[in-house]
Amino acid sequence: MTAVDTARARAQAVLRLRGRAVAAAALPAACAVVLLAGRFTGHIGAPGSPDAPLWDGIRWAVCAVAALTLALAALVARAHRRAVPPVTPAVALARTEAPELYRLIEELAERLDVPAPAAIALTPDCDSWLEEPHRPGGRGPAAPVLVIGSPFLWWMRAGELRALLAPVVAGTAAAADPEIAAARRWVRTLDASLGERRRGPAALVGLVDRRLLGACREHSAELEHAVAARASERARAVDYGPRIAAQAQVGLAYAGWDRLLTRVALPAWRLGLHPAHLNAGVVSALTELSRRDRLADDYEHRLGDRPACDLLEEPGLVDTRVSRLAAELLHEEPAGGWQPLDWEDYPQRVVDRGWRAQAAALQAALGDDRPHTGPALDKLLARLAAGEAEELAAALAGRVARAAEVAPPLPPVRSGRDLLVEHLVATVCCAAVDAGTATAGLDWLDGPVLLCPAAPRAELAPAVAMAVEDGQDGPLRGWLERAGVRVERPVRLSG
């Protein structure tokens, strides 16, 4: 049996389950109609016959079961009509915004001999799929929307993107099949209906949906496996060689995107700022990765090929919309709303501002309430040398915990000396910037960094940890001396 036949057989199995469910709901009512008709025609339990009382009892019992069954069926039908399957948030691309991308996808669909997707959308994720739109009433198959992971569009070349999307676009053939589309719609409706919270008699709807979904789960899974196998088989005839090379770029794009979000974007999100060009940033991050670790060693050879983002009319504007969506999906929105951030402003608005906020929290933990001037490092180091690290760490943890209750977007509260180490490093960075021997900077792979030519930044964190953990402030004082920082000078809390 071919993959197409398997998919259709599984779809028919799902539809048969749907038909049996409808028949089970209608069966008591049909029996009640037969019994009532027999009563009026005199064929079943005619009035005056010896068995009339027995048949009357049966008649009432069956009518009661039929009424309850029809009431439950009506509740289920209403829930299914109202159920809306979840749609993955994405940025819709109109044809006028990306005419060349639409043309590339349509030419690809023509080569694959499948219907073209109805539209294209971008998602801030390293994945691509077909999203079948919800149609009220569930009538007839609808052309799906092609959702493309935005990092692919900026990192990959146009030829690589086409090769990568071939198996995805090939899936439109299954979406156009009436039986497969109907089976998918019903399973999605069951799943969406099951996700609704209900009370009272309506809670029985969830029980029915759960039983139905369990009954067709295996068929649905095998249906999708067969559809994927058919799409992959169909796509083999188009760009199969380039697709092997493009798959290597998928893992690289995922690694760069994940690191950019966690190391670079997250500190900005915590301050209510969203970097407006995340996808351009992932290209910079992967380029830096190739320079350091030679993991993307073939990047230079790919520079001569056209990047896929050139298929957009205004890549910068689209990047801004996708970057905003990423912030909304991956982080809680701040009380004042999101503010866009350009990469050139990142060191001042994120790095320096974040350090000084941490220095202010450390100052409060020390019991110093001066509004614009932070702690002097010599006094702080003296307290650490005197064995007050535990006391300072506890006070700082309590301070950060109270701030997190007021402003949830702040970083998760941590306990112990790690919090003290982090805030002390930030305070030292502020002091180095104030001394004029260092500047706040952005590293595409590590996020906020201190750029200090006089003292290696790699030695700062171990020196701070030694001062906090062991009370040995000698290495940190030595680093500060090399950096040209005067330890008796208070740290400024505003940039």
PyMOL commands that set and color helices and strands:
alter all, ss='L'
color gray80, all
select helices_A, chain A and resi 3-41+52-82+99-112+150-155+158-170+172-175+178-194+200-235+240-270+278-293+299-302+308-311+315-330+343-365+377-385+389-406+417-434+457-470+474-482
alter helices_A, ss='H'
color red, helices_A
select strands_A, chain A and resi 91-93+119-123+129-131+145-149+273-275+339-341+373-376+439-443+447-451+490-492
alter strands_A, ss='S'
color yellow, strands_A
deselect
rebuild
show_as cartoon
